[in-house]
Amino acid sequence: MPTSAMSQESKKPSVKKEKRKMKERKKERAGTVIFCGGKGYEVENVLGSGGFGDVYKVCLTKNREKKFAMKTERFDVLDEKQRRMIVETSVFEACQEERATDKTHFAKMVEFGKTDEFNFLIMEIVGPNLFDFRRKTMKGTTSPRTIIEVARQTLKAIESLHELGWLHRDLKPHNFAIGLPPRDATIFILDFGMARPYREKDGRIRAPRRSVPWKGTPRYASARALLCEEQSRRDDLVSWCFMILEYYRPANLMWSFGNFDKNLIIQTKGFVISSPEVFVEKKQLKMPARFAELLTMTNALTFTANPNYDAMRRILDDIVKDEKIDMSLPIDWIAHSPFGDAEKDKLKAPSDGAVTKKDPDVNEQTKMVDAKRKQLEDDMIKMFKDAGQPKTREEVREALDKREEELTKKLLRRARGTKEDDGNQGGKKSPPKVDRRTRKTNEKKSPPKVASPEAAKAADSVAKDAVNKKAFPETVKAAAPEAKDAANKKTEAITAAAPEAKDAVNKKASPETVKDAAPEAKDAANKK
Ligand SMILES: Nc1ncnc2c1ncn2[C@@H]1O[C@H](COP(=O)(O)OP(=O)(O)OP(=O)(O)O)[C@@H](O)[C@H]1O
C-alpha cells in the first residue's frame, strides 16, 4: 500500500533542488508591463515564489498608487502548469459568484490571462504569509492568544472554501497571509492551484478515485493523502490540525525532524491523529489538553461526512477558558506589526536578487500608452465642452475606466472557452454547489467561466489593442454615451441651422461615428 506513495514521493525533487530551480527560474524585471483588461500592470518586485512561478507586486501604470499581486506560472516549469492556474481562477470565480459564502478570507481576483512565457493572475495584494511572519518577525514564536486567532480564522477560511464546494489540498502556513492595513487583522487563504471540487453538479459527493496523483506538502499532508488516496474535507482539516500543532511546538510534527522514512511518517501521522494521548504521555506532543479532542474529532470524520466546524470552534473556545488566554491582548501581527516602514521595505524587497532594473523599452511603451490615454481624455473633455456639457478630467477618466472595464469584461466573457480536466470536473466544470438554490442559479449560466489559454490570449490581445489606441474609437464609443447624446443634440441643433452641416451628418450617419461627425457639423455651422 505505501509503495505508491513511496514511488510518488521518491520522484519528488529534493527541497534543495526545488529551491535551486526557483532561484534559477527567469524572473520578470522591475518595470515590465503586462497588459490585461485594457490596463497596464507594472512589475515592482517579487513577493513570493512557489514551485511553478513567482508572485510579484505590481502597480497600475495609470495609477501607481494602486497595487496588486500578480501570480505567474511559467510554461517552462511543469507539464501541469496550465491546469493549476485555471483551477485557481475557477476557485476565485466561484468565490466571486457565490453570494451566500463569507468572503472575508479571500483575496479578490482582478484579471487573468497569459503572455508568451507564463499564465498570470492579478489579485488583491495581501501581506506576508503566516510562515514568513512567524519566522522573520516573530523569530519562530507565537503567543497563545495569536494561536487561537490563527486557528479560528484559518478554520473559518477553510469552512468558506468547503462551502463553495472546493477542497484546498495544500493547507500550510505559507498558504495563509495577513491582510494589508486596514485589513491587517484578517487572515487570507491563498494558492488554490491544487484545489479540487468535491461535489458533483447535483450536489452529491464525488466518488473517490482508486488512485490519485500525489498532491500537497508532505509535512502537513494527511496520512491518507500521502498514501495517494482521494482527499476529502477531512484531509484539509487534518492538515489544519498539523498546522496548529506546529504553532504549539514545531517538534509536534515529529516526522519533520530526524530519520523518518515514508512508511514511518505515514504511520506516525495516523497515530498522532487517532491516539494523541499516547504521544502526550510520552511528552512527544505539547498542546492544550483539549486540542486532543480536535484531533480525534477530525479523525472520526468519514470521507463524505460534513465536518462540524461549529463544534470545532467550541473546542477552541474551551481551550481559551482552560488555558485562561486573555483574548483582549493584541494579536502578534498587530502588536509587532510587519508594516512599519523599515520592516515593510524588508518584507517587500526583492527576495532573491531578481527585479532590479527597469527595461527601457517598457518605459517607452508605458510612456506611449500614457500619452495616448491623455490625448483621448483631452479629446473627450473637448467633446463634452463643445456639446455644452463640460466635464472635469476626473469625471472623464472615471467614465473611461468604467467603460473600459465593461468592454474588457465583455471581451473576456466572449473569449472564454472550455478547459482541460485534471480530474477536476474538466471542460464541463462549474464549481459544485452546496444548496439547491445555488445550483439553480448556476445551471442558468451556460458558458464555462474560465478561459482556455488561447482564449485568454485572444482576449488579452484585444484588450491590449484597446490600450494601444487601435481600438480607442471603439472605446470612446463605448465610453461616452453621454458625450454621444450631447453631441447628437448639439448636432441636431446645428444641422437645423445649416444644410451643409446636415450633409456632413448624413455622410456620417451611424451612431458610432457621431463623434467624428460632430466636428464637421460644427465646422459647417461655423462657416455658416
Ligand atoms: N495576493 C498576494 N499578495 C501578496 N503576496 C502573495 C499573494 N499571493 C501569494 N503571495 C505570496 O507568494 C507566495 C507564493 O504564492 P502561492 O503559494 O500562491 O504560489 P505557488 O506557486 O502556488 O506556491 P507553491 O508552489 O509553494 O504552492 C505566498 O506564500 C505569499 O507569500
The ligand as an ORCA input file, in Angstrom:
! r2SCAN-3c Opt
* xyz 0 1
  N      -2.214     38.104     -3.158
  C      -0.984     38.069     -2.658
  N      -0.454     39.166     -2.082
  C       0.795     39.139     -1.547
  N       1.580     38.050     -1.537
  C       1.106     36.925     -2.093
  C      -0.183     36.868     -2.691
  N      -0.375     35.617     -3.176
  C       0.741     34.935     -2.896
  N       1.635     35.700     -2.250
  C       2.970     35.307     -1.764
  O       3.577     34.438     -2.683
  C       3.832     33.176     -2.068
  C       3.638     32.073     -3.088
  O       2.287     32.132     -3.511
  P       1.469     30.826     -3.879
  O       1.544     29.858     -2.750
  O       0.121     31.220     -4.327
  O       2.354     30.319     -5.104
  P       2.616     28.847     -5.603
  O       3.459     28.990     -6.824
  O       1.337     28.118     -5.782
  O       3.422     28.238     -4.412
  P       3.663     26.684     -4.072
  O       4.292     26.075     -5.283
  O       4.594     26.740     -2.875
  O       2.344     26.070     -3.742
  C       2.891     33.102     -0.871
  O       3.391     32.305      0.155
  C       2.796     34.558     -0.451
  O       3.853     34.893      0.407
*
